Amino acid sequence: MSGISVGFTIFAGLLTLMAFRVPIGIAMFVAGSSGYVYLMGGNWAPWLNILKSIPYARLSNYDLTVIPLFLLMGQFATHGGLSASLFKCVNAFIGHRRGGVAMAAIGACAGFGAICGSSLATAATMGQVALPELRRYRYSGSLATGALAAGGTLGIMIPPSVPLVIYAILTQESIGKLFMAAVLPGLIAMFGYMFVVQLVVRRNPEAGPAGPRVPWPERLKVFAGVLPVILVFVIVIVGIYGGWATPTEAAAIGAAACGAIAVVSGGMRLRGLIDSALGTAQATAMILLVLLGADMLNTALALSQMPAELANWVKESGLAPLFVLAMILVIYILLGCVMDSLAMILLTIPIFYPMIIGLDFYGMSVEDKSIWFGILALMVVEIGLVHPPVGMNVYIINRLAKDVPLVETFKGVMPFLASDLVRIVVLVAFPSISLVLVKAFGAL
């Protein structure tokens, strides 16, 4: 069989294992191992030999230490009650408008994402904080749950972002530049979701009643309460990109600062500290297992020459670069129906990345294409968290709002998905949106 045929056979085996509910990390490892042994003529000795090198080569990578530190920062924020402070702050400023409480939940999700890096954690945490307020003001079930499910995706869109760290490691790209490139698209996503809320309440004012107006002294008080969180975000992002600290050092500073803030604010106790450590360990173990499985799969694919053959075929096919990019983005949306965001990044980047780098987009340099595609991939992966039939964020929010039917939650998410699609089209047409801050701060 040709390399492409072997590659597609490996993918068919992977999807079959996933259909039988085999965990994605194990499924990738088994499919990759089977493909590798086949390509070596059925000889198991080479496979046994690489088993001792792949885990060491991956897990000895110093850059990976940034992942548990960012996860720990998010755990401290979750168990330390910082999410409630963020929601109260945003709600104090815009909660008096129609749909304001829903917009406050979205803004708080963006703020929490700036210290968390996980969409699932953002959706679960902010859902517990904001849902009682949304119920108290009699928001419609579809708007309340849809806004929270969509807002949860900002957990990976607003840096720091674990999927962006993985992308940076896979492509040898700068973590700091990717974080900086994600800031504007993340803010556009937040304001786009708020605009959707406004459209919904204009059409149906009863879906999002206005809350009471908070006096300015109270607003300033709650704003002062979240200033330390804002400071942590600035230190981490500017520290990384400004060269004051490596990503690992900045993540360690951020985790320590979030822990200290949580303790001083009175939200963190011994039980919270233990839960934070356990949550970080469990999430890290899951990510590392998926990474090892992906490495085995990618080793088999590299041996088959499938990525190189596909990249050459696309380059020589004469297809328009934007058409190829559109097909890749559609594939991402379809994959979002069956797998989570991290698995999608690990599975597809070794195949799609060489294609994108080999094509000409607006005369951009290789580095610019790499950063731009990383943000595009992140945004499309983010859609998979809310669109049916999987939509992990939808299920998390729906579990918290048991009185709202799942169908209503998916209906509530649809306007936000339209906002996502518009944002992707705009970023494809104007790559400078994701590159302007990288260029501006790089020139300083």
N, C-alpha and C positions, 0 to 999 in steps of 0.2 A: 504493500500500500504506500501511497505518497505521504509526505509529511502532513499535508492538510487532512487527508483521510484518517490517518492515525490520530491527529488532534481532535477531529470531530468524534471519532469513536471514544476517545477518552472522555470528552464532554458528555456523550450519551450515557456512558457508564456513571459519570458523576450525577447527572440528573436522575438516573434510575435509583441510585442510592438515596438521594434526597427525597425522592417520592416515597421511599420506605422509611422516611423520617430518621435517617442516619444523621447525626450531628454534622454540620457543614465541614468542620475541621477534619474529622475522621473520614468523611466522604471524599474530600480532596486528597487526603493522604493515600487512601486505598486506590482511588482512580489513578493518581499519579504513579504510585508504585507499580500497579498492573501495567500501565503504559510503558514505564521505564524497563521493566523486565522483558516485555514483548520486544521493545526496540533493541535490547541487548541479546536477542536471539534465544530468549528463555533461560539465560544464564543468571542465577540468583546472586552470584558472588559480587558483581559490581554494585548491585543494589545494597547488599549488606555492607559493602565498603563505604558507600555514600551516607549510610545511616549514621555513621560516627562523625561525619564531617558537616552535614547539613544542620543538625541541631546546634552544634558548637558555633558554626559560622553565623547563624541567625541570632542566637541568644547571647552571644558575646558582643553583639553590636551595642556600643555605648549609647547610641542615639535612642535605643528602645527604652532606656530608663526614664525618658521623658513621659512615657505613657502612664505608668503607675503614679507618677507625681501629679500629673494633671487629673487623673482619676481621683487621687486622694484629695486634691483641692476641691473637686466637685462634691466629694463625700462630706468634707467638712462644711461646705456651704449648705448641703442638704440637711445634715443632722444638727447644724448649728443655728437653724432658724433664719438664715440670711435671706431665704426665698420670701418669707413673709415681709421682711423689711423692704425688699425691692418692690413687691406688689403694693404695699401701703404707700410707698413714695410715688410711684407712677399714678396710682389711683387718686391720690390727693390732688394731682395736677389736672387730670383729664376725666376723672370719674363722674363729674357733674354733667358731661355731655351725653347726648343720646348714643348708646353703644359704648359709652366711655369705660365701663367696667371691663368689657370684653377687650377694648383697646389697651387698657391698663394691664390685663393679663398677658397680652402679646408683648407689650413693652417690657414687662417683668421677665418674660421668657427670654427676651433678647439679653437683658441684664444678667440673668442667671446663666445663660449660655456663655457669657464672657468669663465666667469663673468655673464652668462645669465641663464642657466639651462633649457631652453625651445628650443626644436627643431624647432617648428613653427616660433618662433620669430627669431631664428638664420637664418633660410632659408629666411624669408621675408626681414630681415635687410641686410644680406650679398648679397641677390639677387639684391637689389636696388643699392648697392655699386659696385658690381663686374660685373653685366651684361653690363653696358655701356662700360667697358674696354674690355670685351670679344668680344663685337660687334665691337669695334674699331679695334681690331686686326684680325677680320674676322674669329673667331672660328666657327666651325660648330654648328648648333643649338642643335643637340643631345648631343654633348660633353659639351657645355656650360651649358645647363639646367640640364643635368644628373649629372654633377660634383657638381653643386650648390644644387640640391635636395638631393644627397647623403651626401654632406658635411654638410648640415643642421642637419642631424641626430646626428652629433657630439655634438650638443647642449645639449643632454641628456646623451651622453656617457662620455664626459669630465666633471668631477665634478666642481662645484656643480650641482646636478641633482634633479629636483623635483620628478620624479618617484622613484629615490633611497631613497629620504626622506620618501615617502609614504611606500615603501617596508620596510624600517627600523622601521617605526611606527607599521606596521601590524605584523612584526615578532619579535619586541622587540630587534632588532639588533642595533649595534652601528653605528650611522650616519658617524662618523669619519672613522671607519674601512671600511665601504662600499665606501666612497669617495676615500680613499687611494687605495682600491682594484681596482677601476675603472680607475686609472691613466694609468697603462701600457696597458690594453686592448684598452683604448681610443687612446693612441698614436699609437698602432698597427693599429687601424682602420684608423687613419689619413694617416699613411705611406702606408697602403694598398691601399687607394683611390688614392694617388699620383702615386703609381706603376701602377694602372689601367690606369691613364691618360697617362703615358709613353708608355704603351702597345698600346693604341689607336693611339697615334700620330706616333709611329713607323710603324704601319700598314697603316696609312693614314696621312702623314705629313701635308697635307693641312688642316686637322681638327683642328690643334692647332699650328699656326705659333709662332715663337719666338718673344718676344718684345725686346726693346732696352736695352742695358746694362747700369745699373745705377752706376755712380762712387762711390767709397768708402766713400768720405766725405758726400754725400747725404744719403748713406745707414746708416751711423752712426747717422746722424741727425734724420731720421725717426725712427730708433731703440730707440733713447733716448726718442722719443715721446710716445712710448708704455711701457717704463719701469714702470711707475706708475701702469699700468694695470697688468703687471706681478707681481708687488709687492702685489697688492690686492689679486691675486690668491694665492700667497704663504702664505700671512697672514691668509687667510680664511682656507685653507686646513691644513697647519701646526699648526695653532692656535687650530683648532678643535681636530686634532689627537694628538697634543702635550699636550693637557690638559690645555693650557693657557686660553682657552675660551670655553664656551658651544657652540653648533651649533647656537643657537639663538644669542648669543653675537657676534660670528664671522660673522654671516650674517648681523647683525646690523652695525658692523664695516665696512664690505664690501660695504653695501649699502651707508653708509655715505661717504666712500672714493670715490666710483664711482660718487656720486653726486658732491662731491667737485672737482674731476678731470674734470667732464663734465662742471662745471661752469668755472673753471680756464682756460680750453682749449678754451673756447669761444663758445662751441656748445650748452650749456644749457641756455635757457631763461625762462621767466615766463610761456609761452605757453607750453614749453617742460616739465616743472615741473608739470603743471596741467595735461597734457596728461599722464605723468608717474604715477601720483597718480590714475587717472581714470583707466588706463590700469591694474595697480596692483589690484585695487578694483574689477574690472570685472573678472579678471583671478582667484583671490582668491575666489570670490563668486561661480564661476563655480566649482572650485575644492572642496570646502566645501559641495556644494550640491551633488556632485558625492560621496563624502565620506559618507554623511548621507544616501544616497540611498544604498551604498554598505554595510553599517552597518546593515540596515534593512534586506537586502538580506542575509547577513552572519548570522544574528540572526536566521532567518528561517532555513537556511541550518544546523546550529549547532543543532537546535532543532530536525531536521529530522535525525541527526546522519550521514548524507551522507558523509562528509569529513572523519570521523573516520572509517566508514564502507569501503570506498574506499581505505583508507590507509592500513587497515588490509587485504583487499582482495589482494592488490598489493603485500604486504609483504609475504602473504602465497601462492601466486600464483606460486612462483618459477621462475618468469620471471627475466631475467638478468637485473640488475640495469641500465646498459647503454641503454638497449632496452626501458625500461620505460622512461628514461630521453629523449631519441630520440622521443618517441611518444608525450611527453609533449611539446617538442620544435616544433614538426610538428603542434600540436594543436595551439600553439601560432602564428605560421605563418598563419594558416588558419583564426584564429580570427582577425588577422591584416587586413583581407579583409573587415571586417564589423564594426570594432570599433577602437577607438583611444587608444593610449598607456596607459593613466592613467586608463581608464575603464578596460583595459585588466589586469593591475596589481591588481586593487581592486577586480576584479571578480574572478581571478584564484588563487591568492596566498593562500587564506584560504583553497583551495582544494588541490592544488599541493604541497604546502610547507610541510604538514605532510607526504605525500608520499616520498618526497626526503629525509627528515630527518630520516624516518624509514628504508631507504635502506643504504647499505654499498657501498661507492665509494672510492676505493683506500685506505681504512682504515682511512679516514679522520674523525676528530672530528665533533661534531654537529655544533660548531661555524664555522669551516672551510667550511662545507657543506652549511651552511646558507649564508655565504658571497659569496661563489663560485656560488651557484644557483642564488643569487640576480644579479650578474653580467651577468650570462648567460641569465636570463630572460630579463634583460635590453637590451642586444644585440639583442635578437629575437624580442622584442617589437619594437626596432629601425627599424627592417626590414619592419614592417608594415607601417612605415611612407613613404616608397618609392615603395612598390610593388603593382601592380594592384590588384583589380580595384579601391581601395580607394586611397592609397598613398598621404596623405595630403600634404606632402612636394612637391610632383610633381605638384599638382594643384596650390599651392602657387607660385612656380617658373614659371609655365606655364602662370599664370595670369599676371606675370610681363613681360614675353617674349611672347607677343601676336602673334608675327610673326612666332613662332615655333609651329607646330602642336602638339597636345597632344601625338599622337602616337610616334612622334620623341623623345619627352622627355622620354617616357617610354622605348624606345629603348636605349636611352643614359644611362638610369639607370641600365640596365641589367648587364653590366660588373661589376658595383659596387656591385650589389647584389651577384654576384659570389664571390667577395672579402669577403663579409660579411659571406657567407656560409663557406668559407675556414677558416676564423677567428673563427667561432663557433666550427668547428671540432677540430681545434688546441686547443682551450680553454677547450673543453670537454676532450681531450686526455691529456692535461697538465694543471691541475688545479693550479699548482704553479705559473702560470703567473699572476693570479689574487690575489695570496696570498703572493707573495714574498715581496712586499713592506710593507704589514701589519705585516709580521713576522719581517722584518728588523727594522722597526721603533718601533715595540712593544718591541724589545730587547734593545732599547737604554735607 
